[in-house]
Amino acid sequence: MATVQLSTQFSCQTRVSISPNSKSISKPPFLVPVTSIIHRPMISTGGIAVSPRRVFKVRATDTGEIGSALLAAEEAIEDVEETERLKRSLVDSLYGTDRGLSASSETRAEIGDLITQLESKNPTPAPTEALFLLNGKWILAYTSFVNLFPLLSRGIVPLIKVDEISQTIDSDNFTVQNSVRFAGPLGTNSISTNAKFEIRSPKRVQIKFEQGVIGTPQLTDSIEIPEYVEVLGQKIDLNPIRGLLTSVQDTASSVARTISSQPPLKFSLPADNAQSWLLTTYLDKDIRISRGDGGSVFVLIKEGSPLLNP
């Protein structure tokens, strides 16, 4: 029987079509060269010699670049996770400190260390160039500003406590409003200052206070009196006066509606205390850390952030 050899020899060529308007490319995006071609021996089957398919071995020369990119991505993910862990640790350490007023020296040291670590991971190196992040209402969670401590101190005014301290930034109109809200058994009230700010550097703004505002008291229709009040370390029982409230309930409701409808009281601020500057050292969608001209630090949490709900 005649032997028929079915071995076909062919050359492998790479054809690149280049249009007249295209530019030459100095380096292809991914190079896969053929490093070797293995010729396998002829196999005879039923008198017919068959040449097996040639085997090509390829090696990717850009695997180093891909590995570097994957490593960089992993490091970025780890860095984000570490930042989130630091944020949660900082917020947890603020619990029970009454915005810093009742923090012990050990707690202050721990908070200061966490603040420094978080500042080193600031994702917004130029906060004044990211006004959309600065914009909105920020709730004060901690401060080392000693001039604020008398306001925060408990027992100064019986039955009245500081309910909230906030700063609202309007980046469209370059205005800042600092507000303190008080709460008591009869309702709530607020004192605020209105200011303008100017950008002085990528991190620093100059603030000029213009006006103070005493808000209209928002009185409740129903008076709630606690069982006791603490004054100068002594507990005073308030149960004996609870019976008196029944006869004045209707009158209190009428007075509340009348007072709450009045406009707020506005007043000018003295020029010698009307300016300050603020340096933002950390900023993201949840937390803002700022340092004032007196060396004090402020930790604020954005209204609506889940970090406000420990």
Rosetta blueprint (number, residue, H / E / L):
1 M L
2 A L
3 T L
4 V L
5 Q E
6 L L
7 S L
8 T L
9 Q L
10 F L
11 S L
12 C L
13 Q L
14 T L
15 R L
16 V L
17 S L
18 I L
19 S L
20 P L
21 N L
22 S L
23 K L
24 S L
25 I L
26 S L
27 K L
28 P L
29 P L
30 F L
31 L L
32 V L
33 P L
34 V E
35 T E
36 S E
37 I E
38 I E
39 H L
40 R L
41 P L
42 M L
43 I E
44 S E
45 T E
46 G L
47 G L
48 I E
49 A E
50 V E
51 S L
52 P L
53 R L
54 R L
55 V E
56 F E
57 K E
58 V E
59 R L
60 A L
61 T L
62 D L
63 T H
64 G H
65 E H
66 I H
67 G H
68 S H
69 A H
70 L H
71 L H
72 A H
73 A H
74 E H
75 E H
76 A H
77 I H
78 E H
79 D H
80 V H
81 E H
82 E H
83 T H
84 E H
85 R H
86 L H
87 K H
88 R H
89 S H
90 L H
91 V H
92 D H
93 S H
94 L H
95 Y L
96 G L
97 T L
98 D H
99 R H
100 G H
101 L L
102 S L
103 A L
104 S L
105 S H
106 E H
107 T H
108 R H
109 A H
110 E H
111 I H
112 G H
113 D H
114 L H
115 I H
116 T H
117 Q H
118 L H
119 E H
120 S L
121 K L
122 N L
123 P L
124 T L
125 P L
126 A L
127 P H
128 T H
129 E H
130 A L
131 L H
132 F H
133 L H
134 L H
135 N L
136 G E
137 K E
138 W E
139 I E
140 L E
141 A E
142 Y E
143 T E
144 S L
145 F L
146 V H
147 N H
148 L H
149 F H
150 P H
151 L H
152 L H
153 S L
154 R L
155 G L
156 I L
157 V L
158 P L
159 L L
160 I L
161 K E
162 V E
163 D E
164 E E
165 I E
166 S E
167 Q E
168 T E
169 I E
170 D E
171 S L
172 D L
173 N L
174 F L
175 T E
176 V E
177 Q E
178 N E
179 S E
180 V E
181 R E
182 F E
183 A E
184 G E
185 P L
186 L L
187 G E
188 T E
189 N E
190 S E
191 I E
192 S E
193 T E
194 N E
195 A E
196 K E
197 F E
198 E E
199 I E
200 R L
201 S L
202 P L
203 K L
204 R E
205 V E
206 Q E
207 I E
208 K E
209 F E
210 E E
211 Q E
212 G E
213 V E
214 I E
215 G L
216 T L
217 P L
218 Q E
219 L E
220 T L
221 D L
222 S L
223 I L
224 E L
225 I L
226 P L
227 E L
228 Y E
229 V E
230 E E
231 V E
232 L L
233 G L
234 Q E
235 K E
236 I E
237 D E
238 L L
239 N H
240 P H
241 I H
242 R H
243 G H
244 L H
245 L H
246 T H
247 S H
248 V H
249 Q H
250 D H
251 T H
252 A H
253 S H
254 S H
255 V H
256 A H
257 R H
258 T H
259 I H
260 S H
261 S L
262 Q L
263 P L
264 P L
265 L E
266 K E
267 F E
268 S E
269 L L
270 P L
271 A H
272 D H
273 N H
274 A L
275 Q E
276 S E
277 W E
278 L E
279 L E
280 T E
281 T E
282 Y E
283 L E
284 D L
285 K L
286 D L
287 I E
288 R E
289 I E
290 S E
291 R E
292 G E
293 D L
294 G L
295 G L
296 S L
297 V E
298 F E
299 V E
300 L E
301 I E
302 K E
303 E L
304 G L
305 S L
306 P H
307 L H
308 L H
309 N L
310 P L
